[in-house]
Amino acid sequence: MGKMIECAKVDPSSGCTHVVRGRDEEEVLKNAMEHAKEHGIREVTPELAAKVKAAIRDD
Ligand SMILES: [Zn+2]
């Protein structure tokens, strides 16, 4: 079983339905940071990192 993050759970205002997946927490975080670039996010603040971590679910 892996991990997943629903983009909309991190930023509901984005209207994004993308789901980021990874085989563990580290990988799903890495993939989420890659996906953040598609939203024009170049720098991950501690606040954003905390929101992303809080949104991690079992896949
Ligand atoms: Zn997104």
N, CA, C, O and the ligand as a Tripos MOL2 file, in Angstrom:
@<TRIPOS>MOLECULE
protein
  237   235    60     0     0
PROTEIN
NO_CHARGES

@<TRIPOS>ATOM
      1 N           0.8420   -1.1960    0.0000 N.3       1 MET1
      2 CA          0.0000    0.0000    0.0000 C.3       1 MET1
      3 C           0.8780    1.2480    0.0000 C.2       1 MET1
      4 O           1.8460    1.3440    0.7540 O.2       1 MET1
      5 N           0.5160    2.2130   -0.8720 N.am      2 GLY2
      6 CA          1.2900    3.4360   -0.9660 C.3       2 GLY2
      7 C           0.5980    4.5990   -0.2910 C.2       2 GLY2
      8 O          -0.3200    4.4390    0.5130 O.2       2 GLY2
      9 N           1.0740    5.7700   -0.6520 N.am      3 LYS3
     10 CA          0.5040    7.0060   -0.0950 C.3       3 LYS3
     11 C          -0.0300    7.8690   -1.2200 C.2       3 LYS3
     12 O           0.4330    7.7690   -2.3560 O.2       3 LYS3
     13 N          -0.9870    8.7050   -0.9170 N.am      4 MET4
     14 CA         -1.5430    9.6120   -1.9150 C.3       4 MET4
     15 C          -1.8850   10.9530   -1.3010 C.2       4 MET4
     16 O          -2.1390   11.0640   -0.1010 O.2       4 MET4
     17 N          -1.8860   11.9850   -2.1610 N.am      5 ILE5
     18 CA         -2.3190   13.3200   -1.7510 C.3       5 ILE5
     19 C          -3.2510   13.8420   -2.8310 C.2       5 ILE5
     20 O          -2.8890   13.8660   -4.0080 O.2       5 ILE5
     21 N          -4.4390   14.2560   -2.4430 N.am      6 GLU6
     22 CA         -5.3380   14.9260   -3.3790 C.3       6 GLU6
     23 C          -4.9780   16.4060   -3.3800 C.2       6 GLU6
     24 O          -4.9900   17.0720   -2.3450 O.2       6 GLU6
     25 N          -4.6580   16.8960   -4.5700 N.am      7 CYS7
     26 CA         -4.2520   18.2950   -4.6900 C.3       7 CYS7
     27 C          -5.3070   19.2300   -4.0940 C.2       7 CYS7
     28 O          -4.9750   20.2160   -3.4360 O.2       7 CYS7
     29 N          -6.5680   18.9120   -4.3320 N.am      8 ALA8
     30 CA         -7.6600   19.7740   -3.8620 C.3       8 ALA8
     31 C          -7.7250   19.8530   -2.3350 C.2       8 ALA8
     32 O          -8.2630   20.8100   -1.7780 O.2       8 ALA8
     33 N          -7.1690   18.8360   -1.6650 N.am      9 LYS9
     34 CA         -7.1670   18.8560   -0.1960 C.3       9 LYS9
     35 C          -6.1360   19.8560    0.3270 C.2       9 LYS9
     36 O          -6.2840   20.4160    1.4130 O.2       9 LYS9
     37 N          -5.0840   20.0640   -0.4780 N.am     10 VAL10
     38 CA         -4.0380   21.0060   -0.0780 C.3      10 VAL10
     39 C          -4.4680   22.4310   -0.4010 C.2      10 VAL10
     40 O          -4.2830   23.3510    0.3950 O.2      10 VAL10
     41 N          -5.0540   22.5920   -1.6060 N.am     11 ASP11
     42 CA         -5.4870   23.9210   -2.0280 C.3      11 ASP11
     43 C          -6.8300   23.8380   -2.7450 C.2      11 ASP11
     44 O          -6.8760   23.7550   -3.9720 O.2      11 ASP11
     45 N          -7.9230   23.8600   -1.9830 N.am     12 PRO12
     46 CA         -9.2620   23.7220   -2.5780 C.3      12 PRO12
     47 C          -9.5530   24.8070   -3.6150 C.2      12 PRO12
     48 O         -10.3230   24.5800   -4.5490 O.2      12 PRO12
     49 N          -8.9490   25.9750   -3.4590 N.am     13 SER13
     50 CA         -9.2270   27.0880   -4.3670 C.3      13 SER13
     51 C          -8.6310   26.8640   -5.7530 C.2      13 SER13
     52 O          -9.0020   27.5530   -6.7040 O.2      13 SER13
     53 N          -7.7150   25.9120   -5.8780 N.am     14 SER14
     54 CA         -7.0680   25.6700   -7.1730 C.3      14 SER14
     55 C          -8.0150   24.9850   -8.1530 C.2      14 SER14
     56 O          -7.8500   25.1140   -9.3660 O.2      14 SER14
     57 N          -9.0060   24.2580   -7.6390 N.am     15 GLY15
     58 CA         -9.9190   23.5090   -8.4870 C.3      15 GLY15
     59 C          -9.2410   22.3430   -9.1810 C.2      15 GLY15
     60 O          -9.7890   21.7850  -10.1320 O.2      15 GLY15
     61 N          -8.0570   21.9660   -8.7200 N.am     16 CYS16
     62 CA         -7.2610   20.9120   -9.3380 C.3      16 CYS16
     63 C          -7.7190   19.5550   -8.8100 C.2      16 CYS16
     64 O          -7.9100   19.3750   -7.6070 O.2      16 CYS16
     65 N          -7.8920   18.5980   -9.7360 N.am     17 THR17
     66 CA         -8.3560   17.2700   -9.3270 C.3      17 THR17
     67 C          -7.2210   16.2430   -9.3580 C.2      17 THR17
     68 O          -7.4560   15.0390   -9.2510 O.2      17 THR17
     69 N          -5.9830   16.7400   -9.5070 N.am     18 HIS18
     70 CA         -4.8380   15.8470   -9.6000 C.3      18 HIS18
     71 C          -4.6190   15.0920   -8.2790 C.2      18 HIS18
     72 O          -4.7530   15.6510   -7.1910 O.2      18 HIS18
     73 N          -4.2800   13.8200   -8.4140 N.am     19 VAL19
     74 CA         -3.9280   13.0250   -7.2420 C.3      19 VAL19
     75 C          -2.4670   12.6050   -7.3800 C.2      19 VAL19
     76 O          -2.0730   12.0060   -8.3810 O.2      19 VAL19
     77 N          -1.6790   12.9240   -6.3710 N.am     20 VAL20
     78 CA         -0.2610   12.5680   -6.3650 C.3      20 VAL20
     79 C          -0.1090   11.2590   -5.5970 C.2      20 VAL20
     80 O          -0.6590   11.0850   -4.5090 O.2      20 VAL20
     81 N           0.6570   10.3430   -6.1970 N.am     21 ARG21
     82 CA          0.8630    9.0590   -5.5180 C.3      21 ARG21
     83 C           2.3440    8.7590   -5.3460 C.2      21 ARG21
     84 O           3.1910    9.2480   -6.0940 O.2      21 ARG21
     85 N           2.6300    7.9430   -4.3440 N.am     22 GLY22
     86 CA          3.9950    7.4880   -4.1260 C.3      22 GLY22
     87 C           3.9660    6.2210   -3.2960 C.2      22 GLY22
     88 O           2.9530    5.8910   -2.6800 O.2      22 GLY22
     89 N           5.1010    5.5040   -3.2830 N.am     23 ARG23
     90 CA          5.0770    4.2330   -2.5570 C.3      23 ARG23
     91 C           5.2920    4.4220   -1.0600 C.2      23 ARG23
     92 O           4.9880    3.5440   -0.2530 O.2      23 ARG23
     93 N           5.8320    5.6070   -0.7090 N.am     24 ASP24
     94 CA          5.9500    5.9170    0.7190 C.3      24 ASP24
     95 C           5.8480    7.4330    0.8920 C.2      24 ASP24
     96 O           5.7180    8.1740   -0.0820 O.2      24 ASP24
     97 N           5.9070    7.8740    2.1310 N.am     25 GLU25
     98 CA          5.7050    9.2930    2.4380 C.3      25 GLU25
     99 C           6.7300   10.1780    1.7170 C.2      25 GLU25
    100 O           6.4020   11.2460    1.1990 O.2      25 GLU25
    101 N           7.9560    9.7100    1.7000 N.am     26 GLU26
    102 CA          9.0300   10.4920    1.0870 C.3      26 GLU26
    103 C           8.7750   10.6900   -0.4100 C.2      26 GLU26
    104 O           8.9380   11.7860   -0.9450 O.2      26 GLU26
    105 N           8.3710    9.5980   -1.0700 N.am     27 GLU27
    106 CA          8.1490    9.6780   -2.5110 C.3      27 GLU27
    107 C           6.9250   10.5250   -2.8560 C.2      27 GLU27
    108 O           6.9530   11.2960   -3.8150 O.2      27 GLU27
    109 N           5.8570   10.3840   -2.0810 N.am     28 VAL28
    110 CA          4.6570   11.1680   -2.3850 C.3      28 VAL28
    111 C           4.9220   12.6570   -2.1390 C.2      28 VAL28
    112 O           4.3710   13.5020   -2.8460 O.2      28 VAL28
    113 N           5.7360   12.9810   -1.1720 N.am     29 LEU29
    114 CA          6.1060   14.3810   -0.9300 C.3      29 LEU29
    115 C           6.9180   14.9350   -2.0920 C.2      29 LEU29
    116 O           6.6970   16.0550   -2.5520 O.2      29 LEU29
    117 N           7.8630   14.1220   -2.5530 N.am     30 LYS30
    118 CA          8.6990   14.5270   -3.6890 C.3      30 LYS30
    119 C           7.8170   14.7730   -4.9270 C.2      30 LYS30
    120 O           7.9740   15.7790   -5.6190 O.2      30 LYS30
    121 N           6.8970   13.8470   -5.1940 N.am     31 ASN31
    122 CA          6.0090   13.9930   -6.3450 C.3      31 ASN31
    123 C           5.0760   15.1980   -6.1830 C.2      31 ASN31
    124 O           4.7360   15.8660   -7.1590 O.2      31 ASN31
    125 N           4.6730   15.4640   -4.9530 N.am     32 ALA32
    126 CA          3.8020   16.6170   -4.7020 C.3      32 ALA32
    127 C           4.5430   17.9210   -4.9890 C.2      32 ALA32
    128 O           3.9560   18.8680   -5.5130 O.2      32 ALA32
    129 N           5.8160   17.9720   -4.6500 N.am     33 MET33
    130 CA          6.6050   19.1720   -4.9140 C.3      33 MET33
    131 C           6.7740   19.3770   -6.4260 C.2      33 MET33
    132 O           6.7690   20.5060   -6.9160 O.2      33 MET33
    133 N           6.9240   18.2610   -7.1530 N.am     34 GLU34
    134 CA          6.9880   18.3460   -8.6160 C.3      34 GLU34
    135 C           5.6650   18.8920   -9.1680 C.2      34 GLU34
    136 O           5.6540   19.7510  -10.0500 O.2      34 GLU34
    137 N           4.5600   18.3810   -8.6340 N.am     35 HIS35
    138 CA          3.2390   18.8270   -9.0950 C.3      35 HIS35
    139 C           3.0120   20.3030   -8.7570 C.2      35 HIS35
    140 O           2.3500   21.0190   -9.5090 O.2      35 HIS35
    141 N           3.5530   20.7510   -7.6430 N.am     36 ALA36
    142 CA          3.3800   22.1530   -7.2210 C.3      36 ALA36
    143 C           3.9010   23.1100   -8.2870 C.2      36 ALA36
    144 O           3.3870   24.2190   -8.4340 O.2      36 ALA36
    145 N           4.9220   22.6840   -9.0320 N.am     37 LYS37
    146 CA          5.4860   23.5180  -10.0950 C.3      37 LYS37
    147 C           4.4450   23.8310  -11.1600 C.2      37 LYS37
    148 O           4.4710   24.9000  -11.7700 O.2      37 LYS37
    149 N           3.5140   22.8760  -11.3840 N.am     38 GLU38
    150 CA          2.4590   23.1060  -12.3680 C.3      38 GLU38
    151 C           1.5060   24.2030  -11.9110 C.2      38 GLU38
    152 O           0.7550   24.7580  -12.7120 O.2      38 GLU38
    153 N           1.5420   24.5050  -10.6320 N.am     39 HIS39
    154 CA          0.7290   25.6000  -10.0920 C.3      39 HIS39
    155 C           1.5560   26.8690   -9.9530 C.2      39 HIS39
    156 O           1.1120   27.8450   -9.3480 O.2      39 HIS39
    157 N           2.7480   26.8520  -10.5090 N.am     40 GLY40
    158 CA          3.5990   28.0350  -10.4610 C.3      40 GLY40
    159 C           4.3090   28.2110   -9.1390 C.2      40 GLY40
    160 O           4.8800   29.2660   -8.8640 O.2      40 GLY40
    161 N           4.2720   27.1610   -8.3110 N.am     41 ILE41
    162 CA          4.9470   27.2370   -7.0110 C.3      41 ILE41
    163 C           6.3940   26.7940   -7.1710 C.2      41 ILE41
    164 O           6.6680   25.6310   -7.4680 O.2      41 ILE41
    165 N           7.3050   27.7160   -6.9740 N.am     42 ARG42
    166 CA          8.7270   27.4130   -7.1730 C.3      42 ARG42
    167 C           9.4020   27.0900   -5.8430 C.2      42 ARG42
    168 O          10.3790   26.3440   -5.7820 O.2      42 ARG42
    169 N           8.8610   27.6630   -4.8060 N.am     43 GLU43
    170 CA          9.4910   27.5040   -3.5030 C.3      43 GLU43
    171 C           8.4630   26.9300   -2.5240 C.2      43 GLU43
    172 O           7.3390   27.4230   -2.4260 O.2      43 GLU43
    173 N           8.8580   25.9030   -1.8190 N.am     44 VAL44
    174 CA          7.9450   25.2860   -0.8660 C.3      44 VAL44
    175 C           8.2260   25.8600    0.5240 C.2      44 VAL44
    176 O           9.2720   25.6120    1.1230 O.2      44 VAL44
    177 N           7.2780   26.6190    1.0030 N.am     45 THR45
    178 CA          7.4180   27.2180    2.3390 C.3      45 THR45
    179 C           7.1400   26.1600    3.4010 C.2      45 THR45
    180 O           6.5180   25.1400    3.1050 O.2      45 THR45
    181 N           7.5880   26.3870    4.6170 N.am     46 PRO46
    182 CA          7.2730   25.4500    5.7090 C.3      46 PRO46
    183 C           5.7640   25.2860    5.8950 C.2      46 PRO46
    184 O           5.2890   24.2030    6.2360 O.2      46 PRO46
    185 N           5.0110   26.3770    5.6650 N.am     47 GLU47
    186 CA          3.5450   26.3120    5.7800 C.3      47 GLU47
    187 C           2.9660   25.3550    4.7490 C.2      47 GLU47
    188 O           2.1080   24.5290    5.0620 O.2      47 GLU47
    189 N           3.4510   25.4760    3.5020 N.am     48 LEU48
    190 CA          2.9590   24.6070    2.4360 C.3      48 LEU48
    191 C           3.3530   23.1540    2.7100 C.2      48 LEU48
    192 O           2.5430   22.2430    2.5400 O.2      48 LEU48
    193 N           4.5800   22.9490    3.1290 N.am     49 ALA49
    194 CA          5.0440   21.5960    3.4290 C.3      49 ALA49
    195 C           4.1780   20.9530    4.5130 C.2      49 ALA49
    196 O           3.8690   19.7640    4.4460 O.2      49 ALA49
    197 N           3.7910   21.7470    5.5100 N.am     50 ALA50
    198 CA          2.9530   21.2340    6.5960 C.3      50 ALA50
    199 C           1.5680   20.8630    6.0680 C.2      50 ALA50
    200 O           1.0030   19.8430    6.4620 O.2      50 ALA50
    201 N           1.0140   21.7070    5.1610 N.am     51 LYS51
    202 CA         -0.2980   21.4230    4.5830 C.3      51 LYS51
    203 C          -0.2550   20.1470    3.7540 C.2      51 LYS51
    204 O          -1.1660   19.3200    3.8080 O.2      51 LYS51
    205 N           0.8190   20.0050    2.9870 N.am     52 VAL52
    206 CA          0.9630   18.8250    2.1290 C.3      52 VAL52
    207 C           1.0730   17.5660    2.9880 C.2      52 VAL52
    208 O           0.4300   16.5530    2.7120 O.2      52 VAL52
    209 N           1.8950   17.6490    4.0300 N.am     53 LYS53
    210 CA          2.0750   16.4770    4.9190 C.3      53 LYS53
    211 C           0.7540   16.0880    5.5720 C.2      53 LYS53
    212 O           0.4470   14.9050    5.7180 O.2      53 LYS53
    213 N          -0.0350   17.1080    5.9670 N.am     54 ALA54
    214 CA         -1.3110   16.8410    6.6300 C.3      54 ALA54
    215 C          -2.3090   16.1880    5.6920 C.2      54 ALA54
    216 O          -3.2520   15.5320    6.1340 O.2      54 ALA54
    217 N          -2.0930   16.3730    4.3770 N.am     55 ALA55
    218 CA         -3.0430   15.8460    3.3790 C.3      55 ALA55
    219 C          -2.6990   14.4270    2.9390 C.2      55 ALA55
    220 O          -3.4450   13.8320    2.1610 O.2      55 ALA55
    221 N          -1.6020   13.8780    3.4120 N.am     56 ILE56
    222 CA         -1.1980   12.5280    3.0030 C.3      56 ILE56
    223 C          -2.1780   11.4890    3.5370 C.2      56 ILE56
    224 O          -2.5110   11.4650    4.7220 O.2      56 ILE56
    225 N          -2.6290   10.6310    2.6210 N.am     57 ARG57
    226 CA         -3.5360    9.5390    2.9860 C.3      57 ARG57
    227 C          -2.9510    8.2150    2.5020 C.2      57 ARG57
    228 O          -2.1070    8.1810    1.6060 O.2      57 ARG57
    229 N          -3.4140    7.1300    3.1130 N.am     58 ASP58
    230 CA         -3.0600    5.8090    2.6000 C.3      58 ASP58
    231 C          -3.7780    5.5880    1.2780 C.2      58 ASP58
    232 O          -4.9530    5.9280    1.1350 O.2      58 ASP58
    233 N          -3.0700    5.0180    0.3180 N.am     59 ASP59
    234 CA         -3.6500    4.7760   -0.9930 C.3      59 ASP59
    235 C          -4.1710    3.3450   -1.0650 C.2      59 ASP59
    236 O          -4.7040    2.9330   -2.0960 O.2      59 ASP59
    237 ZN         -2.7760   20.4460   -8.5380 Zn       60 ZN60
@<TRIPOS>BOND
     1     1     2 1
     2     2     3 1
     3     3     4 2
     4     3     5 am
     5     5     6 1
     6     6     7 1
     7     7     8 2
     8     7     9 am
     9     9    10 1
    10    10    11 1
    11    11    12 2
    12    11    13 am
    13    13    14 1
    14    14    15 1
    15    15    16 2
    16    15    17 am
    17    17    18 1
    18    18    19 1
    19    19    20 2
    20    19    21 am
    21    21    22 1
    22    22    23 1
    23    23    24 2
    24    23    25 am
    25    25    26 1
    26    26    27 1
    27    27    28 2
    28    27    29 am
    29    29    30 1
    30    30    31 1
    31    31    32 2
    32    31    33 am
    33    33    34 1
    34    34    35 1
    35    35    36 2
    36    35    37 am
    37    37    38 1
    38    38    39 1
    39    39    40 2
    40    39    41 am
    41    41    42 1
    42    42    43 1
    43    43    44 2
    44    43    45 am
    45    45    46 1
    46    46    47 1
    47    47    48 2
    48    47    49 am
    49    49    50 1
    50    50    51 1
    51    51    52 2
    52    51    53 am
    53    53    54 1
    54    54    55 1
    55    55    56 2
    56    55    57 am
    57    57    58 1
    58    58    59 1
    59    59    60 2
    60    59    61 am
    61    61    62 1
    62    62    63 1
    63    63    64 2
    64    63    65 am
    65    65    66 1
    66    66    67 1
    67    67    68 2
    68    67    69 am
    69    69    70 1
    70    70    71 1
    71    71    72 2
    72    71    73 am
    73    73    74 1
    74    74    75 1
    75    75    76 2
    76    75    77 am
    77    77    78 1
    78    78    79 1
    79    79    80 2
    80    79    81 am
    81    81    82 1
    82    82    83 1
    83    83    84 2
    84    83    85 am
    85    85    86 1
    86    86    87 1
    87    87    88 2
    88    87    89 am
    89    89    90 1
    90    90    91 1
    91    91    92 2
    92    91    93 am
    93    93    94 1
    94    94    95 1
    95    95    96 2
    96    95    97 am
    97    97    98 1
    98    98    99 1
    99    99   100 2
   100    99   101 am
   101   101   102 1
   102   102   103 1
   103   103   104 2
   104   103   105 am
   105   105   106 1
   106   106   107 1
   107   107   108 2
   108   107   109 am
   109   109   110 1
   110   110   111 1
   111   111   112 2
   112   111   113 am
   113   113   114 1
   114   114   115 1
   115   115   116 2
   116   115   117 am
   117   117   118 1
   118   118   119 1
   119   119   120 2
   120   119   121 am
   121   121   122 1
   122   122   123 1
   123   123   124 2
   124   123   125 am
   125   125   126 1
   126   126   127 1
   127   127   128 2
   128   127   129 am
   129   129   130 1
   130   130   131 1
   131   131   132 2
   132   131   133 am
   133   133   134 1
   134   134   135 1
   135   135   136 2
   136   135   137 am
   137   137   138 1
   138   138   139 1
   139   139   140 2
   140   139   141 am
   141   141   142 1
   142   142   143 1
   143   143   144 2
   144   143   145 am
   145   145   146 1
   146   146   147 1
   147   147   148 2
   148   147   149 am
   149   149   150 1
   150   150   151 1
   151   151   152 2
   152   151   153 am
   153   153   154 1
   154   154   155 1
   155   155   156 2
   156   155   157 am
   157   157   158 1
   158   158   159 1
   159   159   160 2
   160   159   161 am
   161   161   162 1
   162   162   163 1
   163   163   164 2
   164   163   165 am
   165   165   166 1
   166   166   167 1
   167   167   168 2
   168   167   169 am
   169   169   170 1
   170   170   171 1
   171   171   172 2
   172   171   173 am
   173   173   174 1
   174   174   175 1
   175   175   176 2
   176   175   177 am
   177   177   178 1
   178   178   179 1
   179   179   180 2
   180   179   181 am
   181   181   182 1
   182   182   183 1
   183   183   184 2
   184   183   185 am
   185   185   186 1
   186   186   187 1
   187   187   188 2
   188   187   189 am
   189   189   190 1
   190   190   191 1
   191   191   192 2
   192   191   193 am
   193   193   194 1
   194   194   195 1
   195   195   196 2
   196   195   197 am
   197   197   198 1
   198   198   199 1
   199   199   200 2
   200   199   201 am
   201   201   202 1
   202   202   203 1
   203   203   204 2
   204   203   205 am
   205   205   206 1
   206   206   207 1
   207   207   208 2
   208   207   209 am
   209   209   210 1
   210   210   211 1
   211   211   212 2
   212   211   213 am
   213   213   214 1
   214   214   215 1
   215   215   216 2
   216   215   217 am
   217   217   218 1
   218   218   219 1
   219   219   220 2
   220   219   221 am
   221   221   222 1
   222   222   223 1
   223   223   224 2
   224   223   225 am
   225   225   226 1
   226   226   227 1
   227   227   228 2
   228   227   229 am
   229   229   230 1
   230   230   231 1
   231   231   232 2
   232   231   233 am
   233   233   234 1
   234   234   235 1
   235   235   236 2
@<TRIPOS>SUBSTRUCTURE
     1 MET1         2 RESIDUE 1 A MET
     2 GLY2         6 RESIDUE 1 A GLY
     3 LYS3        10 RESIDUE 1 A LYS
     4 MET4        14 RESIDUE 1 A MET
     5 ILE5        18 RESIDUE 1 A ILE
     6 GLU6        22 RESIDUE 1 A GLU
     7 CYS7        26 RESIDUE 1 A CYS
     8 ALA8        30 RESIDUE 1 A ALA
     9 LYS9        34 RESIDUE 1 A LYS
    10 VAL10       38 RESIDUE 1 A VAL
    11 ASP11       42 RESIDUE 1 A ASP
    12 PRO12       46 RESIDUE 1 A PRO
    13 SER13       50 RESIDUE 1 A SER
    14 SER14       54 RESIDUE 1 A SER
    15 GLY15       58 RESIDUE 1 A GLY
    16 CYS16       62 RESIDUE 1 A CYS
    17 THR17       66 RESIDUE 1 A THR
    18 HIS18       70 RESIDUE 1 A HIS
    19 VAL19       74 RESIDUE 1 A VAL
    20 VAL20       78 RESIDUE 1 A VAL
    21 ARG21       82 RESIDUE 1 A ARG
    22 GLY22       86 RESIDUE 1 A GLY
    23 ARG23       90 RESIDUE 1 A ARG
    24 ASP24       94 RESIDUE 1 A ASP
    25 GLU25       98 RESIDUE 1 A GLU
    26 GLU26      102 RESIDUE 1 A GLU
    27 GLU27      106 RESIDUE 1 A GLU
    28 VAL28      110 RESIDUE 1 A VAL
    29 LEU29      114 RESIDUE 1 A LEU
    30 LYS30      118 RESIDUE 1 A LYS
    31 ASN31      122 RESIDUE 1 A ASN
    32 ALA32      126 RESIDUE 1 A ALA
    33 MET33      130 RESIDUE 1 A MET
    34 GLU34      134 RESIDUE 1 A GLU
    35 HIS35      138 RESIDUE 1 A HIS
    36 ALA36      142 RESIDUE 1 A ALA
    37 LYS37      146 RESIDUE 1 A LYS
    38 GLU38      150 RESIDUE 1 A GLU
    39 HIS39      154 RESIDUE 1 A HIS
    40 GLY40      158 RESIDUE 1 A GLY
    41 ILE41      162 RESIDUE 1 A ILE
    42 ARG42      166 RESIDUE 1 A ARG
    43 GLU43      170 RESIDUE 1 A GLU
    44 VAL44      174 RESIDUE 1 A VAL
    45 THR45      178 RESIDUE 1 A THR
    46 PRO46      182 RESIDUE 1 A PRO
    47 GLU47      186 RESIDUE 1 A GLU
    48 LEU48      190 RESIDUE 1 A LEU
    49 ALA49      194 RESIDUE 1 A ALA
    50 ALA50      198 RESIDUE 1 A ALA
    51 LYS51      202 RESIDUE 1 A LYS
    52 VAL52      206 RESIDUE 1 A VAL
    53 LYS53      210 RESIDUE 1 A LYS
    54 ALA54      214 RESIDUE 1 A ALA
    55 ALA55      218 RESIDUE 1 A ALA
    56 ILE56      222 RESIDUE 1 A ILE
    57 ARG57      226 RESIDUE 1 A ARG
    58 ASP58      230 RESIDUE 1 A ASP
    59 ASP59      234 RESIDUE 1 A ASP
    60 ZN60       237 GROUP 0 **** ****
